[in-house]
Amino acid sequence: MIYRSKAPLRIGLAGGGTDVSPYSDEYGGAILNATLSLYAHASIEPLASPTIIVQALDRKEEERYDFATQLPINGKLDLLKGVYNRIQKDYGAISSGFKLSTFVDAPAGSGLGTSSTLVVAIIGAFVELLKLPLGDYDIAHYAYEIERNDLQLSGGKQDQYAATFGGVNFMEFYGNDKVIVNPLRIRQEYLNELENNLVLYYTATSRESATIIKEQQSNVVQKKNTSVDAMHQLKEQSKMMKEALLKGRLNEIGEILDYGFQQKRLMAKSISNSKIEELYNAAKAAGASGGKISGAGGGGFMTFYCPGNNRYQVIDTLLKYGGEVKSYQLTQHGLTTWTTQGSL
């Protein structure tokens, strides 16, 4: 038998960065995001031999170990091993060899929440294998704990919840790791137009999000007014975006995105750079009414809102800079798990 799972990647539409501690703990954060038909995949196949194989098929990386209840965290496929170590520590239910294989539909460091989504998918595969009694909030928080506490990786809280719940969600973040996920009931024609008008562009660069996030966290700790005030404004931006989507005021979305882009650059110096600025200005000159940097910033994906039929001129302009326009659909489903027969 093979135990599989998939979890969707996400685009943040507003409020990005306010889910990161210590800002969210001290002031409360709010984010609006939507999941895409791009996924992190995980499969577990039990083996007859006392061997543990972990492999990232998209990165052509593999590690093999004799069976053990804890695997070394050494910079090689640590997300895969970190989930296994925590599952064993909490449940101790695995006593034989297995092969854990993963694949992600977007590059690491691209700003679509790939790392956190992958952790959610891996947890999902183990939940399917072991029939663990974990609900959506449990899985999302579990993924957060593994990444932030066990593996000591910097980042926010939104990605784990987006991947688990799926759909368009307005999320609120408070101290003591309290998270409230509010699914938005948006009319289908509004979602269709949003999907049509959003262009997802990969800059063909990746970045180390942890470095940017640490700078952002430091600015909050030091009470740097420019950075903290920008986060306050981004939190308000998420409320503006929620109202525009629910009421069908789609003509306002580009302006709301543009407002967020101006504010996000003030959170940390490394969020934007000359290439991002050039791409953003070129897209606006071609007809985009606004856009944003995905994730922590610094590279990866950018999203542009292109009203009317402007998406085609914007795409032509962006392609002149290299990179890639990524096809996608908005999806309403979060983490999905199932069992099948056969071999990988």
C-alpha positions as CSV (number, residue, x, y, z in Angstrom):
1,M,0.0,0.0,0.0
2,I,1.0,3.6,-0.6
3,Y,-0.2,6.5,1.6
4,R,-0.4,9.7,-0.2
5,S,-1.2,13.4,0.4
6,K,-1.2,16.7,-1.3
7,A,-1.5,20.2,0.0
8,P,-2.0,23.4,-2.0
9,L,0.5,26.3,-2.2
10,R,-0.9,29.8,-1.6
11,I,-0.7,33.4,-2.7
12,G,-1.0,36.1,-0.1
13,L,-3.3,38.9,-1.2
14,A,-3.0,41.2,1.8
15,G,-1.5,41.5,5.2
16,G,1.7,39.6,4.5
17,G,4.2,39.7,7.3
18,T,1.8,40.5,10.1
19,D,1.6,36.7,10.9
20,V,5.2,36.8,12.1
21,S,6.2,36.9,15.7
22,P,6.8,39.1,17.6
23,Y,4.4,41.5,15.7
24,S,1.5,39.1,15.7
25,D,2.0,38.4,19.5
26,E,2.1,42.0,20.5
27,Y,-0.3,43.7,18.1
28,G,-2.3,40.9,16.4
29,G,-1.9,40.1,12.7
30,A,-4.4,39.6,9.9
31,I,-3.8,38.1,6.4
32,L,-6.0,37.3,3.4
33,N,-4.7,34.5,1.2
34,A,-5.9,32.0,-1.4
35,T,-4.7,28.5,-2.4
36,L,-3.7,27.5,-5.9
37,S,-3.8,24.4,-8.0
38,L,0.0,24.0,-7.3
39,Y,0.8,21.4,-4.7
40,A,3.3,19.8,-2.3
41,H,3.0,16.0,-2.6
42,A,4.1,13.3,-0.2
43,S,3.9,9.5,-0.4
44,I,4.9,6.9,2.2
45,E,5.5,3.3,1.1
46,P,6.3,0.7,3.8
47,L,9.3,-1.5,3.1
48,A,10.1,-5.1,4.1
49,S,13.6,-4.2,5.0
50,P,14.6,-2.2,8.2
51,T,15.6,0.8,6.1
52,I,14.3,4.4,6.0
53,I,14.6,6.2,2.6
54,V,13.7,9.9,2.4
55,Q,13.8,11.5,-1.1
56,A,12.9,14.8,-2.7
57,L,12.1,13.8,-6.2
58,D,11.9,17.3,-7.6
59,R,15.4,18.1,-6.2
60,K,16.9,14.7,-7.0
61,E,18.0,14.3,-3.4
62,E,17.9,11.1,-1.3
63,E,19.1,9.9,2.1
64,R,19.1,6.3,3.4
65,Y,19.3,5.2,7.0
66,D,19.1,2.0,9.0
67,F,15.8,2.1,10.9
68,A,15.9,4.4,13.9
69,T,13.3,6.3,15.9
70,Q,15.2,9.6,15.3
71,L,17.0,10.6,12.2
72,P,19.9,13.2,12.1
73,I,19.0,16.8,11.4
74,N,22.0,17.8,9.3
75,G,20.9,20.1,6.6
76,K,19.9,17.3,4.2
77,L,16.1,16.8,3.7
78,D,15.5,18.1,7.2
79,L,11.8,18.9,6.7
80,L,11.2,15.2,5.9
81,K,13.2,13.9,8.8
82,G,11.9,16.6,11.2
83,V,8.3,15.5,10.6
84,Y,9.2,11.8,11.1
85,N,11.2,12.6,14.3
86,R,8.3,14.5,15.8
87,I,5.7,11.8,14.8
88,Q,7.9,9.1,16.4
89,K,8.4,11.2,19.5
90,D,4.7,11.9,20.0
91,Y,3.2,8.6,18.8
92,G,6.0,6.0,18.5
93,A,3.8,4.1,16.1
94,I,6.4,3.3,13.4
95,S,8.5,0.2,13.9
96,S,9.5,-0.8,10.4
97,G,11.2,0.6,7.3
98,F,9.6,2.9,4.8
99,K,10.2,5.2,1.9
100,L,9.0,8.8,2.1
101,S,9.0,10.7,-1.2
102,T,8.1,14.3,-1.9
103,F,7.6,16.6,-4.8
104,V,6.6,20.3,-4.9
105,D,5.1,22.0,-8.0
106,A,7.1,25.2,-7.4
107,P,10.8,25.9,-6.6
108,A,11.9,26.3,-2.9
109,G,12.3,29.9,-1.9
110,S,9.7,31.1,-4.4
111,G,7.4,32.8,-2.0
112,L,4.4,30.5,-2.3
113,G,4.8,28.9,1.1
114,T,6.6,25.8,-0.3
115,S,8.4,24.7,2.9
116,S,5.4,24.9,5.2
117,T,3.1,23.4,2.7
118,L,5.5,20.5,2.3
119,V,5.5,19.9,6.0
120,V,1.7,19.9,6.0
121,A,1.7,17.3,3.2
122,I,4.2,15.1,5.0
123,I,2.2,15.2,8.1
124,G,-0.9,14.3,6.1
125,A,0.8,11.2,4.7
126,F,1.7,10.1,8.2
127,V,-1.8,10.8,9.4
128,E,-3.1,8.6,6.5
129,L,-0.6,5.8,7.4
130,L,-1.2,5.8,11.1
131,K,-4.8,7.0,11.2
132,L,-3.9,9.8,13.7
133,P,-6.8,11.7,15.2
134,L,-5.8,15.1,14.0
135,G,-8.2,17.8,12.8
136,D,-7.3,20.8,10.5
137,Y,-6.3,23.1,13.3
138,D,-4.2,20.4,14.9
139,I,-2.3,19.6,11.7
140,A,-1.6,23.3,10.9
141,H,-0.3,24.0,14.4
142,Y,1.7,20.7,14.4
143,A,3.4,21.8,11.2
144,Y,4.1,25.2,12.7
145,E,5.7,23.7,15.8
146,I,7.9,21.3,13.8
147,E,9.2,24.1,11.6
148,R,9.6,26.9,14.1
149,N,10.4,25.0,17.3
150,D,11.9,21.6,16.3
151,L,13.8,22.8,13.3
152,Q,14.3,26.4,14.3
153,L,13.3,27.8,10.9
154,S,12.2,31.4,10.8
155,G,8.8,32.3,9.4
156,G,5.2,33.2,10.0
157,K,2.1,31.2,10.7
158,Q,-0.2,31.7,7.6
159,D,1.3,29.0,5.3
160,Q,0.6,26.0,7.4
161,Y,-3.1,27.1,7.9
162,A,-3.6,27.9,4.2
163,A,-2.2,24.6,3.1
164,T,-4.4,22.7,5.6
165,F,-7.7,24.5,5.1
166,G,-7.5,25.6,1.5
167,G,-9.7,28.2,-0.2
168,V,-9.8,31.9,0.3
169,N,-9.4,32.7,4.0
170,F,-9.1,35.8,6.2
171,M,-6.8,34.7,9.0
172,E,-6.3,36.4,12.4
173,F,-3.2,35.8,14.5
174,Y,-2.7,36.5,18.2
175,G,-0.4,35.8,21.1
176,N,0.1,32.3,22.5
177,D,-0.1,30.9,18.9
178,K,-3.8,31.6,18.7
179,V,-5.0,31.5,15.1
180,I,-8.6,32.0,13.7
181,V,-9.3,30.9,10.1
182,N,-12.3,32.6,8.6
183,P,-13.3,31.0,5.3
184,L,-14.7,33.6,2.9
185,R,-17.9,32.9,1.0
186,I,-17.1,34.8,-2.2
187,R,-19.5,34.6,-5.1
188,Q,-18.2,32.4,-7.9
189,E,-18.3,35.1,-10.5
190,Y,-16.0,37.2,-8.3
191,L,-13.6,34.4,-7.9
192,N,-13.6,33.7,-11.7
193,E,-12.7,37.4,-12.4
194,L,-10.1,37.4,-9.7
195,E,-8.5,34.3,-11.2
196,N,-8.7,35.7,-14.7
197,N,-7.1,39.0,-13.7
198,L,-4.3,37.8,-11.4
199,V,-1.0,37.0,-13.2
200,L,1.5,34.8,-11.4
201,Y,5.0,35.6,-12.5
202,Y,8.1,33.7,-11.4
203,T,11.2,36.0,-11.5
204,A,13.5,33.0,-11.9
205,T,15.2,33.9,-8.7
206,S,14.9,32.5,-5.2
207,R,15.8,34.0,-1.9
208,E,16.5,32.9,1.7
209,S,13.3,34.0,3.4
210,A,14.7,33.5,6.9
211,T,17.2,36.4,6.4
212,I,14.4,38.8,5.4
213,I,12.1,37.6,8.2
214,K,14.9,38.0,10.8
215,E,15.4,41.6,9.7
216,Q,11.7,42.2,10.0
217,Q,11.5,40.7,13.4
218,S,14.5,42.7,14.6
219,N,12.8,45.9,13.4
220,V,9.7,45.1,15.6
221,V,11.8,44.2,18.6
222,Q,13.7,47.5,18.2
223,K,10.4,49.4,17.8
224,K,11.4,51.0,14.5
225,N,8.4,53.1,13.8
226,T,8.6,53.0,10.0
227,S,8.6,49.2,10.0
228,V,5.9,48.7,12.7
229,D,3.7,51.4,11.2
230,A,4.0,49.6,7.8
231,M,2.8,46.4,9.4
232,H,-0.2,48.2,10.9
233,Q,-1.1,49.4,7.5
234,L,-0.8,46.0,6.0
235,K,-3.1,44.6,8.6
236,E,-5.7,47.2,7.6
237,Q,-5.0,46.3,3.9
238,S,-6.2,42.8,4.6
239,K,-9.5,44.1,5.9
240,M,-9.8,46.3,2.8
241,M,-9.2,43.3,0.6
242,K,-11.7,41.2,2.4
243,E,-14.4,43.8,1.9
244,A,-13.6,44.3,-1.7
245,L,-13.8,40.6,-2.5
246,L,-17.0,39.9,-0.5
247,K,-18.8,42.9,-2.0
248,G,-17.5,42.3,-5.6
249,R,-15.6,45.6,-5.8
250,L,-13.0,44.0,-7.9
251,N,-12.0,47.3,-9.5
252,E,-10.4,48.2,-6.1
253,I,-8.2,45.2,-5.9
254,G,-5.3,46.5,-7.9
255,E,-5.2,49.7,-5.9
256,I,-5.3,47.7,-2.6
257,L,-2.4,45.5,-3.8
258,D,-0.4,48.6,-4.9
259,Y,-1.0,50.2,-1.4
260,G,0.3,47.0,0.2
261,F,3.4,46.9,-2.1
262,Q,4.3,50.4,-1.0
263,Q,3.9,49.5,2.7
264,K,5.7,46.1,2.5
265,R,8.9,47.7,1.2
266,L,9.1,49.6,4.5
267,M,9.1,46.5,6.7
268,A,12.7,45.5,5.9
269,K,15.3,46.8,3.4
270,S,15.8,43.4,1.7
271,I,12.2,42.9,0.8
272,S,12.6,44.7,-2.5
273,N,15.5,45.3,-4.8
274,S,16.2,47.0,-8.1
275,K,15.0,44.1,-10.3
276,I,11.7,43.8,-8.4
277,E,11.2,47.6,-8.7
278,E,11.9,47.4,-12.4
279,L,9.5,44.5,-13.0
280,Y,6.8,46.2,-10.9
281,N,7.0,49.5,-12.8
282,A,7.1,47.7,-16.1
283,A,4.0,45.7,-15.3
284,K,2.1,48.8,-14.2
285,A,3.1,50.7,-17.4
286,A,1.7,47.7,-19.4
287,G,-1.7,47.9,-17.7
288,A,-1.5,46.2,-14.2
289,S,-3.3,48.3,-11.6
290,G,-1.2,46.8,-8.7
291,G,0.8,43.8,-7.6
292,K,2.8,42.3,-4.8
293,I,5.9,40.3,-3.9
294,S,4.9,36.8,-2.8
295,G,6.1,35.6,0.6
296,A,8.9,37.3,2.5
297,G,10.0,39.2,-0.7
298,G,13.5,39.5,-2.2
299,G,12.6,37.4,-5.2
300,G,10.5,34.3,-6.1
301,F,7.0,34.9,-7.4
302,M,5.3,38.2,-8.0
303,T,1.5,38.7,-8.5
304,F,-0.1,41.4,-10.6
305,Y,-3.7,42.4,-10.9
306,C,-4.6,43.1,-14.6
307,P,-8.2,44.5,-15.1
308,G,-10.1,44.2,-18.4
309,N,-7.9,42.4,-20.9
310,N,-4.7,43.9,-19.8
311,R,-3.3,40.6,-18.6
312,Y,-2.0,39.8,-22.1
313,Q,0.0,43.0,-22.5
314,V,1.4,42.6,-19.0
315,I,2.4,39.0,-19.7
316,D,4.2,40.1,-22.9
317,T,6.1,42.7,-21.0
318,L,7.1,40.4,-18.1
319,L,8.3,37.7,-20.5
320,K,10.9,40.2,-21.9
321,Y,12.6,40.1,-18.5
322,G,13.0,36.3,-18.6
323,G,11.2,34.4,-15.9
324,E,8.0,32.5,-16.4
325,V,4.2,33.1,-16.1
326,K,2.7,30.3,-14.2
327,S,-0.7,28.9,-15.0
328,Y,-3.0,28.1,-12.1
329,Q,-6.5,27.9,-10.8
330,L,-7.8,29.0,-7.4
331,T,-8.7,25.9,-5.4
332,Q,-11.2,25.5,-2.6
333,H,-9.6,22.3,-1.1
334,G,-6.9,22.1,1.4
335,L,-4.9,19.0,2.6
336,T,-6.1,15.8,0.9
337,T,-5.0,12.3,1.8
338,W,-5.7,8.8,0.4
339,T,-4.4,5.3,0.2
340,T,-3.7,3.3,-2.9
341,Q,-2.2,0.1,-4.0
342,G,0.9,-0.4,-6.1
343,S,4.5,0.8,-6.0
344,L,6.0,4.3,-6.4
